[in-house]
Amino acid sequence: MNRIQRFFTWLLGPGVERESREWAYECGQCGHRESVWDMGGIRYKAIGESSHRGRCPACGHVGKRWLRRSR
Ligand SMILES: [Zn+2]
């Protein structure tokens, strides 16, 4: 947990971590998922999916990665 994550957990409670772990970047090539929390970020009370450009650590594919919530 980094300083930002610790701050928001302190501010908003443990739900921040739980919800941030449900959100993950998904590779459009191989489907590899990387949770927002594990990447050092937070995502809380968010709706909708979005796409970002990035590099997949699993297959090395550079391009669209979907930010999706898993259930
Ligand atoms: Zn990939």
N, CA, C, O and the ligand as a Tripos MOL2 file, in Angstrom:
@<TRIPOS>MOLECULE
protein
  285   283    72     0     0
PROTEIN
NO_CHARGES

@<TRIPOS>ATOM
      1 N           0.8490   -1.2000    0.0000 N.3       1 MET1
      2 CA          0.0000    0.0000    0.0000 C.3       1 MET1
      3 C           0.8830    1.2490    0.0000 C.2       1 MET1
      4 O           1.7910    1.3840    0.8200 O.2       1 MET1
      5 N           0.6010    2.1520   -0.9300 N.am      2 ASN2
      6 CA          1.4010    3.3760   -0.9470 C.3       2 ASN2
      7 C           0.7100    4.4920   -0.1490 C.2       2 ASN2
      8 O          -0.3530    4.2770    0.4330 O.2       2 ASN2
      9 N           1.3040    5.6460   -0.1280 N.am      3 ARG3
     10 CA          0.7900    6.7430    0.6990 C.3       3 ARG3
     11 C          -0.6030    7.1900    0.2840 C.2       3 ARG3
     12 O          -1.4530    7.4890    1.1230 O.2       3 ARG3
     13 N          -0.8190    7.2300   -1.0150 N.am      4 ILE4
     14 CA         -2.1280    7.6640   -1.5170 C.3       4 ILE4
     15 C          -3.2050    6.6590   -1.1120 C.2       4 ILE4
     16 O          -4.2940    7.0280   -0.6720 O.2       4 ILE4
     17 N          -2.8690    5.3860   -1.2730 N.am      5 GLN5
     18 CA         -3.8400    4.3500   -0.9190 C.3       5 GLN5
     19 C          -4.1240    4.3510    0.5780 C.2       5 GLN5
     20 O          -5.2610    4.1680    1.0130 O.2       5 GLN5
     21 N          -3.0720    4.5600    1.3520 N.am      6 ARG6
     22 CA         -3.2360    4.5920    2.7950 C.3       6 ARG6
     23 C          -4.1160    5.7730    3.2180 C.2       6 ARG6
     24 O          -4.9520    5.6660    4.1150 O.2       6 ARG6
     25 N          -3.8990    6.8820    2.5480 N.am      7 PHE7
     26 CA         -4.6690    8.0850    2.8600 C.3       7 PHE7
     27 C          -6.1580    7.8640    2.5890 C.2       7 PHE7
     28 O          -7.0030    8.1820    3.4250 O.2       7 PHE7
     29 N          -6.4710    7.3140    1.4080 N.am      8 PHE8
     30 CA         -7.8750    7.1290    1.0560 C.3       8 PHE8
     31 C          -8.5360    6.0300    1.8910 C.2       8 PHE8
     32 O          -9.7330    6.0930    2.1690 O.2       8 PHE8
     33 N          -7.7570    5.0260    2.2860 N.am      9 THR9
     34 CA         -8.3040    3.9930    3.1590 C.3       9 THR9
     35 C          -8.6310    4.5870    4.5260 C.2       9 THR9
     36 O          -9.6550    4.2750    5.1330 O.2       9 THR9
     37 N          -7.7360    5.4490    4.9890 N.am     10 TRP10
     38 CA         -7.9530    6.1350    6.2600 C.3      10 TRP10
     39 C          -9.1780    7.0340    6.1760 C.2      10 TRP10
     40 O          -9.9710    7.1160    7.1130 O.2      10 TRP10
     41 N          -9.3190    7.7100    5.0330 N.am     11 LEU11
     42 CA        -10.3910    8.6790    4.8410 C.3      11 LEU11
     43 C         -11.7440    8.0120    4.6200 C.2      11 LEU11
     44 O         -12.7530    8.4540    5.1690 O.2      11 LEU11
     45 N         -11.7680    6.9600    3.8260 N.am     12 LEU12
     46 CA        -13.0390    6.3920    3.3590 C.3      12 LEU12
     47 C         -13.3170    4.9840    3.8650 C.2      12 LEU12
     48 O         -14.4330    4.4870    3.7180 O.2      12 LEU12
     49 N         -12.3290    4.3400    4.4530 N.am     13 GLY13
     50 CA        -12.5570    3.0060    4.9990 C.3      13 GLY13
     51 C         -12.0360    1.9010    4.0920 C.2      13 GLY13
     52 O         -11.5730    2.1600    2.9810 O.2      13 GLY13
     53 N         -12.1180    0.6580    4.5810 N.am     14 PRO14
     54 CA        -11.5350   -0.4770    3.8490 C.3      14 PRO14
     55 C         -12.2310   -0.7950    2.5310 C.2      14 PRO14
     56 O         -11.7040   -1.5610    1.7250 O.2      14 PRO14
     57 N         -13.4120   -0.2140    2.3020 N.am     15 GLY15
     58 CA        -14.1140   -0.4440    1.0330 C.3      15 GLY15
     59 C         -13.3240    0.0580   -0.1630 C.2      15 GLY15
     60 O         -13.5030   -0.4160   -1.2840 O.2      15 GLY15
     61 N         -12.4510    1.0190    0.0870 N.am     16 VAL16
     62 CA        -11.6240    1.5740   -0.9920 C.3      16 VAL16
     63 C         -10.7460    0.4920   -1.6000 C.2      16 VAL16
     64 O         -10.6440    0.3730   -2.8210 O.2      16 VAL16
     65 N         -10.1120   -0.2970   -0.7380 N.am     17 GLU17
     66 CA         -9.2330   -1.3540   -1.2430 C.3      17 GLU17
     67 C         -10.0440   -2.4310   -1.9500 C.2      17 GLU17
     68 O          -9.6700   -2.8930   -3.0280 O.2      17 GLU17
     69 N         -11.1660   -2.8330   -1.3320 N.am     18 ARG18
     70 CA        -11.9860   -3.8930   -1.9010 C.3      18 ARG18
     71 C         -12.4580   -3.5050   -3.3010 C.2      18 ARG18
     72 O         -12.3990   -4.3070   -4.2340 O.2      18 ARG18
     73 N         -12.9260   -2.2650   -3.4320 N.am     19 GLU19
     74 CA        -13.4550   -1.8280   -4.7100 C.3      19 GLU19
     75 C         -12.3480   -1.5950   -5.7400 C.2      19 GLU19
     76 O         -12.5230   -1.8780   -6.9260 O.2      19 GLU19
     77 N         -11.2270   -1.0870   -5.2840 N.am     20 SER20
     78 CA        -10.1150   -0.8540   -6.2050 C.3      20 SER20
     79 C          -9.5740   -2.1740   -6.7520 C.2      20 SER20
     80 O          -9.0710   -2.2280   -7.8750 O.2      20 SER20
     81 N          -9.6800   -3.2280   -5.9600 N.am     21 ARG21
     82 CA         -9.2320   -4.5430   -6.4210 C.3      21 ARG21
     83 C         -10.1830   -5.1450   -7.4450 C.2      21 ARG21
     84 O          -9.7830   -5.9820   -8.2550 O.2      21 ARG21
     85 N         -11.4390   -4.7210   -7.4080 N.am     22 GLU22
     86 CA        -12.4160   -5.2260   -8.3820 C.3      22 GLU22
     87 C         -12.2020   -4.5960   -9.7580 C.2      22 GLU22
     88 O         -12.5370   -5.1910  -10.7820 O.2      22 GLU22
     89 N         -11.6490   -3.4070   -9.7690 N.am     23 TRP23
     90 CA        -11.3620   -2.7330  -11.0330 C.3      23 TRP23
     91 C         -10.0000   -3.1740  -11.5320 C.2      23 TRP23
     92 O          -9.0180   -3.1650  -10.7890 O.2      23 TRP23
     93 N          -9.9530   -3.5560  -12.7820 N.am     24 ALA24
     94 CA         -8.6790   -4.0150  -13.3240 C.3      24 ALA24
     95 C          -8.5310   -3.6110  -14.7860 C.2      24 ALA24
     96 O          -9.5120   -3.4890  -15.5200 O.2      24 ALA24
     97 N          -7.2930   -3.4090  -15.1840 N.am     25 TYR25
     98 CA         -6.9860   -3.1650  -16.5860 C.3      25 TYR25
     99 C          -6.8950   -4.5090  -17.2800 C.2      25 TYR25
    100 O          -6.1760   -5.4050  -16.8390 O.2      25 TYR25
    101 N          -7.6320   -4.6390  -18.3700 N.am     26 GLU26
    102 CA         -7.6730   -5.9080  -19.0750 C.3      26 GLU26
    103 C          -7.0720   -5.7290  -20.4560 C.2      26 GLU26
    104 O          -7.4670   -4.8440  -21.2140 O.2      26 GLU26
    105 N          -6.1160   -6.5810  -20.7690 N.am     27 CYS27
    106 CA         -5.4360   -6.5240  -22.0600 C.3      27 CYS27
    107 C          -6.3780   -6.9650  -23.1750 C.2      27 CYS27
    108 O          -7.0390   -7.9970  -23.0610 O.2      27 CYS27
    109 N          -6.4400   -6.1830  -24.2540 N.am     28 GLY28
    110 CA         -7.3010   -6.5280  -25.3780 C.3      28 GLY28
    111 C          -6.7480   -7.6770  -26.1900 C.2      28 GLY28
    112 O          -7.4540   -8.2490  -27.0210 O.2      28 GLY28
    113 N          -5.5000   -8.0190  -25.9610 N.am     29 GLN29
    114 CA         -4.8350   -9.0630  -26.7330 C.3      29 GLN29
    115 C          -4.9370  -10.4300  -26.0500 C.2      29 GLN29
    116 O          -5.4000  -11.3990  -26.6530 O.2      29 GLN29
    117 N          -4.5060  -10.5010  -24.8020 N.am     30 CYS30
    118 CA         -4.4530  -11.8030  -24.1190 C.3      30 CYS30
    119 C          -5.4190  -11.9100  -22.9460 C.2      30 CYS30
    120 O          -5.5830  -12.9910  -22.3790 O.2      30 CYS30
    121 N          -6.0580  -10.8050  -22.5740 N.am     31 GLY31
    122 CA         -7.0280  -10.8560  -21.4850 C.3      31 GLY31
    123 C          -6.4230  -10.7890  -20.0990 C.2      31 GLY31
    124 O          -7.1250  -10.9560  -19.1020 O.2      31 GLY31
    125 N          -5.1220  -10.5430  -20.0300 N.am     32 HIS32
    126 CA         -4.4520  -10.4310  -18.7410 C.3      32 HIS32
    127 C          -5.0490   -9.2870  -17.9180 C.2      32 HIS32
    128 O          -5.2670   -8.1920  -18.4370 O.2      32 HIS32
    129 N          -5.3090   -9.5430  -16.6510 N.am     33 ARG33
    130 CA         -5.8890   -8.5140  -15.7890 C.3      33 ARG33
    131 C          -4.9060   -8.0660  -14.7100 C.2      33 ARG33
    132 O          -4.1790   -8.8640  -14.1170 O.2      33 ARG33
    133 N          -4.9180   -6.7660  -14.4860 N.am     34 GLU34
    134 CA         -4.0320   -6.1920  -13.4910 C.3      34 GLU34
    135 C          -4.8720   -5.2100  -12.6840 C.2      34 GLU34
    136 O          -5.3500   -4.2130  -13.2250 O.2      34 GLU34
    137 N          -5.0560   -5.4810  -11.4010 N.am     35 SER35
    138 CA         -5.9800   -4.6490  -10.6380 C.3      35 SER35
    139 C          -5.4080   -3.2630  -10.3750 C.2      35 SER35
    140 O          -4.2000   -3.0690  -10.2410 O.2      35 SER35
    141 N          -6.3270   -2.3140  -10.3070 N.am     36 VAL36
    142 CA         -5.9480   -0.9220  -10.0660 C.3      36 VAL36
    143 C          -5.1730   -0.8000   -8.7550 C.2      36 VAL36
    144 O          -4.1970   -0.0560   -8.6570 O.2      36 VAL36
    145 N          -5.6290   -1.5420   -7.7580 N.am     37 TRP37
    146 CA         -4.9770   -1.4830   -6.4400 C.3      37 TRP37
    147 C          -3.5410   -1.9770   -6.5190 C.2      37 TRP37
    148 O          -2.6310   -1.3640   -5.9610 O.2      37 TRP37
    149 N          -3.3430   -3.0960   -7.2210 N.am     38 ASP38
    150 CA         -1.9950   -3.6610   -7.3340 C.3      38 ASP38
    151 C          -1.0540   -2.7420   -8.1080 C.2      38 ASP38
    152 O           0.1650   -2.8050   -7.9460 O.2      38 ASP38
    153 N          -1.6310   -1.8900   -8.9480 N.am     39 MET39
    154 CA         -0.8060   -0.9520   -9.7080 C.3      39 MET39
    155 C          -0.5410    0.3170   -8.9080 C.2      39 MET39
    156 O           0.1230    1.2370   -9.3850 O.2      39 MET39
    157 N          -1.0690    0.3570   -7.6870 N.am     40 GLY40
    158 CA         -0.7980    1.5110   -6.8320 C.3      40 GLY40
    159 C          -1.8270    2.6090   -6.9290 C.2      40 GLY40
    160 O          -1.6150    3.7180   -6.4390 O.2      40 GLY40
    161 N          -2.9440    2.3000   -7.5630 N.am     41 GLY41
    162 CA         -3.9740    3.3210   -7.7160 C.3      41 GLY41
    163 C          -5.2010    3.0170   -6.8910 C.2      41 GLY41
    164 O          -5.2650    2.0060   -6.1910 O.2      41 GLY41
    165 N          -6.1610    3.8920   -6.9790 N.am     42 ILE42
    166 CA         -7.4490    3.6300   -6.3330 C.3      42 ILE42
    167 C          -8.5690    3.9560   -7.3150 C.2      42 ILE42
    168 O          -8.4270    4.8090   -8.1910 O.2      42 ILE42
    169 N          -9.6640    3.2670   -7.1460 N.am     43 ARG43
    170 CA        -10.8670    3.5580   -7.9270 C.3      43 ARG43
    171 C         -12.0450    3.2520   -7.0220 C.2      43 ARG43
    172 O         -12.2310    2.1140   -6.5910 O.2      43 ARG43
    173 N         -12.8290    4.2620   -6.7400 N.am     44 TYR44
    174 CA        -13.8820    4.1290   -5.7440 C.3      44 TYR44
    175 C         -15.1100    4.8760   -6.2000 C.2      44 TYR44
    176 O         -15.0180    5.9960   -6.7020 O.2      44 TYR44
    177 N         -16.2720    4.2490   -6.0230 N.am     45 LYS45
    178 CA        -17.5530    4.8440   -6.4030 C.3      45 LYS45
    179 C         -17.5360    5.2980   -7.8590 C.2      45 LYS45
    180 O         -18.0690    6.3500   -8.2110 O.2      45 LYS45
    181 N         -16.9180    4.4850   -8.6800 N.am     46 ALA46
    182 CA        -16.8080    4.8330  -10.0830 C.3      46 ALA46
    183 C         -17.7780    3.9800  -10.8990 C.2      46 ALA46
    184 O         -18.0630    2.8370  -10.5400 O.2      46 ALA46
    185 N         -18.2750    4.5360  -11.9820 N.am     47 ILE47
    186 CA        -19.1250    3.7550  -12.8800 C.3      47 ILE47
    187 C         -18.5750    3.8640  -14.2930 C.2      47 ILE47
    188 O         -17.8670    4.8120  -14.6320 O.2      47 ILE47
    189 N         -18.9160    2.8770  -15.1070 N.am     48 GLY48
    190 CA        -18.5240    2.9040  -16.5020 C.3      48 GLY48
    191 C         -17.1540    2.3260  -16.7410 C.2      48 GLY48
    192 O         -16.3190    2.2380  -15.8410 O.2      48 GLY48
    193 N         -16.9510    1.9380  -17.9720 N.am     49 GLU49
    194 CA        -15.6650    1.3790  -18.3640 C.3      49 GLU49
    195 C         -14.9440    2.4070  -19.2200 C.2      49 GLU49
    196 O         -15.5710    3.2570  -19.8530 O.2      49 GLU49
    197 N         -13.6480    2.3210  -19.2310 N.am     50 SER50
    198 CA        -12.9010    3.2160  -20.0950 C.3      50 SER50
    199 C         -11.7040    2.4720  -20.6570 C.2      50 SER50
    200 O         -11.2810    1.4530  -20.1120 O.2      50 SER50
    201 N         -11.1710    2.9800  -21.7340 N.am     51 SER51
    202 CA        -10.0050    2.3410  -22.3230 C.3      51 SER51
    203 C          -8.8080    3.2650  -22.2290 C.2      51 SER51
    204 O          -8.9340    4.4850  -22.3280 O.2      51 SER51
    205 N          -7.6810    2.6800  -22.0410 N.am     52 HIS52
    206 CA         -6.4420    3.4320  -21.8930 C.3      52 HIS52
    207 C          -5.3820    2.7790  -22.7590 C.2      52 HIS52
    208 O          -5.4250    1.5790  -23.0280 O.2      52 HIS52
    209 N          -4.4480    3.5780  -23.1810 N.am     53 ARG53
    210 CA         -3.3210    3.0050  -23.9040 C.3      53 ARG53
    211 C          -2.2630    2.5870  -22.8940 C.2      53 ARG53
    212 O          -1.9860    3.2960  -21.9270 O.2      53 ARG53
    213 N          -1.6850    1.4370  -23.1380 N.am     54 GLY54
    214 CA         -0.6490    0.9860  -22.2290 C.3      54 GLY54
    215 C          -0.0140   -0.2880  -22.7350 C.2      54 GLY54
    216 O          -0.3680   -0.8210  -23.7860 O.2      54 GLY54
    217 N           0.9430   -0.7570  -21.9430 N.am     55 ARG55
    218 CA          1.6550   -1.9660  -22.3180 C.3      55 ARG55
    219 C           1.2590   -3.0930  -21.3760 C.2      55 ARG55
    220 O           1.2470   -2.9190  -20.1570 O.2      55 ARG55
    221 N           0.9400   -4.2320  -21.9400 N.am     56 CYS56
    222 CA          0.5630   -5.3820  -21.1340 C.3      56 CYS56
    223 C           1.8210   -6.0640  -20.5880 C.2      56 CYS56
    224 O           2.7220   -6.3980  -21.3580 O.2      56 CYS56
    225 N           1.8920   -6.2740  -19.2750 N.am     57 PRO57
    226 CA          3.0770   -6.9110  -18.6980 C.3      57 PRO57
    227 C           3.1470   -8.4050  -18.9960 C.2      57 PRO57
    228 O           4.2030   -9.0190  -18.8450 O.2      57 PRO57
    229 N           2.0380   -8.9880  -19.4140 N.am     58 ALA58
    230 CA          2.0150  -10.4310  -19.6660 C.3      58 ALA58
    231 C           2.4650  -10.7670  -21.0850 C.2      58 ALA58
    232 O           3.3120  -11.6410  -21.2720 O.2      58 ALA58
    233 N           1.9020  -10.0780  -22.0950 N.am     59 CYS59
    234 CA          2.2160  -10.4450  -23.4830 C.3      59 CYS59
    235 C           2.9990   -9.3660  -24.2080 C.2      59 CYS59
    236 O           3.4610   -9.5810  -25.3290 O.2      59 CYS59
    237 N           3.1550   -8.1870  -23.5710 N.am     60 GLY60
    238 CA          3.9500   -7.1350  -24.1840 C.3      60 GLY60
    239 C           3.2010   -6.3190  -25.2230 C.2      60 GLY60
    240 O           3.7690   -5.4190  -25.8420 O.2      60 GLY60
    241 N           1.9330   -6.6320  -25.4110 N.am     61 HIS61
    242 CA          1.1290   -5.9170  -26.3970 C.3      61 HIS61
    243 C           0.9510   -4.4580  -25.9730 C.2      61 HIS61
    244 O           0.6080   -4.1760  -24.8250 O.2      61 HIS61
    245 N           1.1840   -3.5460  -26.9000 N.am     62 VAL62
    246 CA          0.9800   -2.1290  -26.6110 C.3      62 VAL62
    247 C          -0.2730   -1.6810  -27.3360 C.2      62 VAL62
    248 O          -0.3810   -1.8310  -28.5530 O.2      62 VAL62
    249 N          -1.2050   -1.1400  -26.6040 N.am     63 GLY63
    250 CA         -2.4400   -0.6730  -27.2220 C.3      63 GLY63
    251 C          -3.5210   -0.5130  -26.1900 C.2      63 GLY63
    252 O          -3.2690   -0.1580  -25.0380 O.2      63 GLY63
    253 N          -4.7150   -0.7780  -26.6240 N.am     64 LYS64
    254 CA         -5.8720   -0.5430  -25.7810 C.3      64 LYS64
    255 C          -5.9570   -1.5310  -24.6160 C.2      64 LYS64
    256 O          -5.8290   -2.7430  -24.7900 O.2      64 LYS64
    257 N          -6.1710   -0.9830  -23.4460 N.am     65 ARG65
    258 CA         -6.4160   -1.8140  -22.2710 C.3      65 ARG65
    259 C          -7.6980   -1.3070  -21.6360 C.2      65 ARG65
    260 O          -7.8620   -0.1070  -21.4130 O.2      65 ARG65
    261 N          -8.6010   -2.2240  -21.3480 N.am     66 TRP66
    262 CA         -9.8880   -1.8370  -20.7810 C.3      66 TRP66
    263 C          -9.8360   -1.8130  -19.2840 C.2      66 TRP66
    264 O          -9.2950   -2.7090  -18.6360 O.2      66 TRP66
    265 N         -10.4190   -0.7520  -18.7450 N.am     67 LEU67
    266 CA        -10.5710   -0.6800  -17.3030 C.3      67 LEU67
    267 C         -11.9720   -1.1740  -16.9840 C.2      67 LEU67
    268 O         -12.9630   -0.5010  -17.2720 O.2      67 LEU67
    269 N         -12.0420   -2.3470  -16.3910 N.am     68 ARG68
    270 CA        -13.3280   -2.9880  -16.1370 C.3      68 ARG68
    271 C         -13.4530   -3.4230  -14.7030 C.2      68 ARG68
    272 O         -12.4620   -3.6640  -14.0150 O.2      68 ARG68
    273 N         -14.6940   -3.5200  -14.2640 N.am     69 ARG69
    274 CA        -14.9500   -3.9880  -12.9180 C.3      69 ARG69
    275 C         -15.3670   -5.4510  -12.9750 C.2      69 ARG69
    276 O         -16.2270   -5.8240  -13.7720 O.2      69 ARG69
    277 N         -14.7690   -6.2650  -12.1460 N.am     70 SER70
    278 CA        -15.1210   -7.6800  -12.1160 C.3      70 SER70
    279 C         -16.1240   -7.9300  -10.9960 C.2      70 SER70
    280 O         -16.1480   -7.2250   -9.9880 O.2      70 SER70
    281 N         -16.9310   -8.9270  -11.1950 N.am     71 ARG71
    282 CA        -17.9370   -9.2770  -10.1910 C.3      71 ARG71
    283 C         -17.8440  -10.7370   -9.8410 C.2      71 ARG71
    284 O         -18.6110  -11.2220   -9.0100 O.2      71 ARG71
    285 ZN         -1.6410   -9.0760  -22.8550 Zn       72 ZN72
@<TRIPOS>BOND
     1     1     2 1
     2     2     3 1
     3     3     4 2
     4     3     5 am
     5     5     6 1
     6     6     7 1
     7     7     8 2
     8     7     9 am
     9     9    10 1
    10    10    11 1
    11    11    12 2
    12    11    13 am
    13    13    14 1
    14    14    15 1
    15    15    16 2
    16    15    17 am
    17    17    18 1
    18    18    19 1
    19    19    20 2
    20    19    21 am
    21    21    22 1
    22    22    23 1
    23    23    24 2
    24    23    25 am
    25    25    26 1
    26    26    27 1
    27    27    28 2
    28    27    29 am
    29    29    30 1
    30    30    31 1
    31    31    32 2
    32    31    33 am
    33    33    34 1
    34    34    35 1
    35    35    36 2
    36    35    37 am
    37    37    38 1
    38    38    39 1
    39    39    40 2
    40    39    41 am
    41    41    42 1
    42    42    43 1
    43    43    44 2
    44    43    45 am
    45    45    46 1
    46    46    47 1
    47    47    48 2
    48    47    49 am
    49    49    50 1
    50    50    51 1
    51    51    52 2
    52    51    53 am
    53    53    54 1
    54    54    55 1
    55    55    56 2
    56    55    57 am
    57    57    58 1
    58    58    59 1
    59    59    60 2
    60    59    61 am
    61    61    62 1
    62    62    63 1
    63    63    64 2
    64    63    65 am
    65    65    66 1
    66    66    67 1
    67    67    68 2
    68    67    69 am
    69    69    70 1
    70    70    71 1
    71    71    72 2
    72    71    73 am
    73    73    74 1
    74    74    75 1
    75    75    76 2
    76    75    77 am
    77    77    78 1
    78    78    79 1
    79    79    80 2
    80    79    81 am
    81    81    82 1
    82    82    83 1
    83    83    84 2
    84    83    85 am
    85    85    86 1
    86    86    87 1
    87    87    88 2
    88    87    89 am
    89    89    90 1
    90    90    91 1
    91    91    92 2
    92    91    93 am
    93    93    94 1
    94    94    95 1
    95    95    96 2
    96    95    97 am
    97    97    98 1
    98    98    99 1
    99    99   100 2
   100    99   101 am
   101   101   102 1
   102   102   103 1
   103   103   104 2
   104   103   105 am
   105   105   106 1
   106   106   107 1
   107   107   108 2
   108   107   109 am
   109   109   110 1
   110   110   111 1
   111   111   112 2
   112   111   113 am
   113   113   114 1
   114   114   115 1
   115   115   116 2
   116   115   117 am
   117   117   118 1
   118   118   119 1
   119   119   120 2
   120   119   121 am
   121   121   122 1
   122   122   123 1
   123   123   124 2
   124   123   125 am
   125   125   126 1
   126   126   127 1
   127   127   128 2
   128   127   129 am
   129   129   130 1
   130   130   131 1
   131   131   132 2
   132   131   133 am
   133   133   134 1
   134   134   135 1
   135   135   136 2
   136   135   137 am
   137   137   138 1
   138   138   139 1
   139   139   140 2
   140   139   141 am
   141   141   142 1
   142   142   143 1
   143   143   144 2
   144   143   145 am
   145   145   146 1
   146   146   147 1
   147   147   148 2
   148   147   149 am
   149   149   150 1
   150   150   151 1
   151   151   152 2
   152   151   153 am
   153   153   154 1
   154   154   155 1
   155   155   156 2
   156   155   157 am
   157   157   158 1
   158   158   159 1
   159   159   160 2
   160   159   161 am
   161   161   162 1
   162   162   163 1
   163   163   164 2
   164   163   165 am
   165   165   166 1
   166   166   167 1
   167   167   168 2
   168   167   169 am
   169   169   170 1
   170   170   171 1
   171   171   172 2
   172   171   173 am
   173   173   174 1
   174   174   175 1
   175   175   176 2
   176   175   177 am
   177   177   178 1
   178   178   179 1
   179   179   180 2
   180   179   181 am
   181   181   182 1
   182   182   183 1
   183   183   184 2
   184   183   185 am
   185   185   186 1
   186   186   187 1
   187   187   188 2
   188   187   189 am
   189   189   190 1
   190   190   191 1
   191   191   192 2
   192   191   193 am
   193   193   194 1
   194   194   195 1
   195   195   196 2
   196   195   197 am
   197   197   198 1
   198   198   199 1
   199   199   200 2
   200   199   201 am
   201   201   202 1
   202   202   203 1
   203   203   204 2
   204   203   205 am
   205   205   206 1
   206   206   207 1
   207   207   208 2
   208   207   209 am
   209   209   210 1
   210   210   211 1
   211   211   212 2
   212   211   213 am
   213   213   214 1
   214   214   215 1
   215   215   216 2
   216   215   217 am
   217   217   218 1
   218   218   219 1
   219   219   220 2
   220   219   221 am
   221   221   222 1
   222   222   223 1
   223   223   224 2
   224   223   225 am
   225   225   226 1
   226   226   227 1
   227   227   228 2
   228   227   229 am
   229   229   230 1
   230   230   231 1
   231   231   232 2
   232   231   233 am
   233   233   234 1
   234   234   235 1
   235   235   236 2
   236   235   237 am
   237   237   238 1
   238   238   239 1
   239   239   240 2
   240   239   241 am
   241   241   242 1
   242   242   243 1
   243   243   244 2
   244   243   245 am
   245   245   246 1
   246   246   247 1
   247   247   248 2
   248   247   249 am
   249   249   250 1
   250   250   251 1
   251   251   252 2
   252   251   253 am
   253   253   254 1
   254   254   255 1
   255   255   256 2
   256   255   257 am
   257   257   258 1
   258   258   259 1
   259   259   260 2
   260   259   261 am
   261   261   262 1
   262   262   263 1
   263   263   264 2
   264   263   265 am
   265   265   266 1
   266   266   267 1
   267   267   268 2
   268   267   269 am
   269   269   270 1
   270   270   271 1
   271   271   272 2
   272   271   273 am
   273   273   274 1
   274   274   275 1
   275   275   276 2
   276   275   277 am
   277   277   278 1
   278   278   279 1
   279   279   280 2
   280   279   281 am
   281   281   282 1
   282   282   283 1
   283   283   284 2
@<TRIPOS>SUBSTRUCTURE
     1 MET1         2 RESIDUE 1 A MET
     2 ASN2         6 RESIDUE 1 A ASN
     3 ARG3        10 RESIDUE 1 A ARG
     4 ILE4        14 RESIDUE 1 A ILE
     5 GLN5        18 RESIDUE 1 A GLN
     6 ARG6        22 RESIDUE 1 A ARG
     7 PHE7        26 RESIDUE 1 A PHE
     8 PHE8        30 RESIDUE 1 A PHE
     9 THR9        34 RESIDUE 1 A THR
    10 TRP10       38 RESIDUE 1 A TRP
    11 LEU11       42 RESIDUE 1 A LEU
    12 LEU12       46 RESIDUE 1 A LEU
    13 GLY13       50 RESIDUE 1 A GLY
    14 PRO14       54 RESIDUE 1 A PRO
    15 GLY15       58 RESIDUE 1 A GLY
    16 VAL16       62 RESIDUE 1 A VAL
    17 GLU17       66 RESIDUE 1 A GLU
    18 ARG18       70 RESIDUE 1 A ARG
    19 GLU19       74 RESIDUE 1 A GLU
    20 SER20       78 RESIDUE 1 A SER
    21 ARG21       82 RESIDUE 1 A ARG
    22 GLU22       86 RESIDUE 1 A GLU
    23 TRP23       90 RESIDUE 1 A TRP
    24 ALA24       94 RESIDUE 1 A ALA
    25 TYR25       98 RESIDUE 1 A TYR
    26 GLU26      102 RESIDUE 1 A GLU
    27 CYS27      106 RESIDUE 1 A CYS
    28 GLY28      110 RESIDUE 1 A GLY
    29 GLN29      114 RESIDUE 1 A GLN
    30 CYS30      118 RESIDUE 1 A CYS
    31 GLY31      122 RESIDUE 1 A GLY
    32 HIS32      126 RESIDUE 1 A HIS
    33 ARG33      130 RESIDUE 1 A ARG
    34 GLU34      134 RESIDUE 1 A GLU
    35 SER35      138 RESIDUE 1 A SER
    36 VAL36      142 RESIDUE 1 A VAL
    37 TRP37      146 RESIDUE 1 A TRP
    38 ASP38      150 RESIDUE 1 A ASP
    39 MET39      154 RESIDUE 1 A MET
    40 GLY40      158 RESIDUE 1 A GLY
    41 GLY41      162 RESIDUE 1 A GLY
    42 ILE42      166 RESIDUE 1 A ILE
    43 ARG43      170 RESIDUE 1 A ARG
    44 TYR44      174 RESIDUE 1 A TYR
    45 LYS45      178 RESIDUE 1 A LYS
    46 ALA46      182 RESIDUE 1 A ALA
    47 ILE47      186 RESIDUE 1 A ILE
    48 GLY48      190 RESIDUE 1 A GLY
    49 GLU49      194 RESIDUE 1 A GLU
    50 SER50      198 RESIDUE 1 A SER
    51 SER51      202 RESIDUE 1 A SER
    52 HIS52      206 RESIDUE 1 A HIS
    53 ARG53      210 RESIDUE 1 A ARG
    54 GLY54      214 RESIDUE 1 A GLY
    55 ARG55      218 RESIDUE 1 A ARG
    56 CYS56      222 RESIDUE 1 A CYS
    57 PRO57      226 RESIDUE 1 A PRO
    58 ALA58      230 RESIDUE 1 A ALA
    59 CYS59      234 RESIDUE 1 A CYS
    60 GLY60      238 RESIDUE 1 A GLY
    61 HIS61      242 RESIDUE 1 A HIS
    62 VAL62      246 RESIDUE 1 A VAL
    63 GLY63      250 RESIDUE 1 A GLY
    64 LYS64      254 RESIDUE 1 A LYS
    65 ARG65      258 RESIDUE 1 A ARG
    66 TRP66      262 RESIDUE 1 A TRP
    67 LEU67      266 RESIDUE 1 A LEU
    68 ARG68      270 RESIDUE 1 A ARG
    69 ARG69      274 RESIDUE 1 A ARG
    70 SER70      278 RESIDUE 1 A SER
    71 ARG71      282 RESIDUE 1 A ARG
    72 ZN72       285 GROUP 0 **** ****
